[in-house]
Amino acid sequence: MKLPHYFIMIYFTSILSSAFAGDIEKGKEKSATCAACHGSAGVSINPEWPKLAGQHAKYLETQLYEFQKGPDGTRNNAIMYGIALALSKEDIEDISAYYASLDVSIGLTDDAYLKDGQNIYRGGNMEYKIQACMACHGPNGQGNSLAGIPSLSGQHSEYIYQQLKKFQSTDRANDYNKMMRNIASRMSDKEMKAVAKYLEGLY
């Protein structure tokens, strides 16, 4: 039986992903330093630090490589620069694979932000040309692993809000084709908070 091109593509993508996947067990051992901030199960206690549990490995790898560039990169963070600089390519792949293997931790959406957050996430704001977040991050906030689009489901609202502000001010500029910077530049502070709060309980 001849398989459709679509299924053939999925099959080879699966093989390639497995071939280049990091070692989860080694990643668990190497993540000991990360646990101080991001938690032993990838769930940070401080809401200003991201939850890493269940995040796509490809996305985590990309961010660690960006942190390694320090002031010369597009995502400069003094703390992460020092940590990432000590990691080899194998370390990054292993640690990313480990966090991607963990269960996502879902929070709660504050009722006061539910309606506005849902409207913006699902429908955007066409008056100000703000694209719906779900167009890239999906209806459940799970992102797209192959495209390197992060999962936002259950993420700390404070962290998401903080990153939106950084995209708005261009302090963070590692988004493909300025996608997030263009969107965040048109968002009000109220809209950012509403979306961030909505995502914390989205699954």
Stockholm file with secondary structure:
# STOCKHOLM 1.0

chainA/1-203         MKLPHYFIMIYFTSILSSAFAGDIEKGKEKSATCAACHGSAGVSINPEWPKLAGQHAKYLETQLYEFQKGPDGTRNNAIMYGIALALSKEDIEDISAYYASLDVSIGLTDDAYLKDGQNIYRGGNMEYKIQACMACHGPNGQGNSLAGIPSLSGQHSEYIYQQLKKFQSTDRANDYNKMMRNIASRMSDKEMKAVAKYLEGLY
#=GR chainA/1-203 SS CCCCHHHHHHHHHHHHHHHTCCCHHHHHHHTTTTHHHHCTTSCCSSTTSCCCTTCCHHHHHHHHHHHHTGGGSSSCCHHHHHHHHTCCHHHHHHHHHHHHHSCCCCCCCCHHHHHHHHHHHHHCBGGGTBCCTHHHHCTTSCCBTTTTBCCCTTCCHHHHHHHHHHHHHTSCCCSGGGHHHHHHTTCCHHHHHHHHHHHHTCC
#=GC SS_cons         CCCCHHHHHHHHHHHHHHHTCCCHHHHHHHTTTTHHHHCTTSCCSSTTSCCCTTCCHHHHHHHHHHHHTGGGSSSCCHHHHHHHHTCCHHHHHHHHHHHHHSCCCCCCCCHHHHHHHHHHHHHCBGGGTBCCTHHHHCTTSCCBTTTTBCCCTTCCHHHHHHHHHHHHHTSCCCSGGGHHHHHHTTCCHHHHHHHHHHHHTCC
//
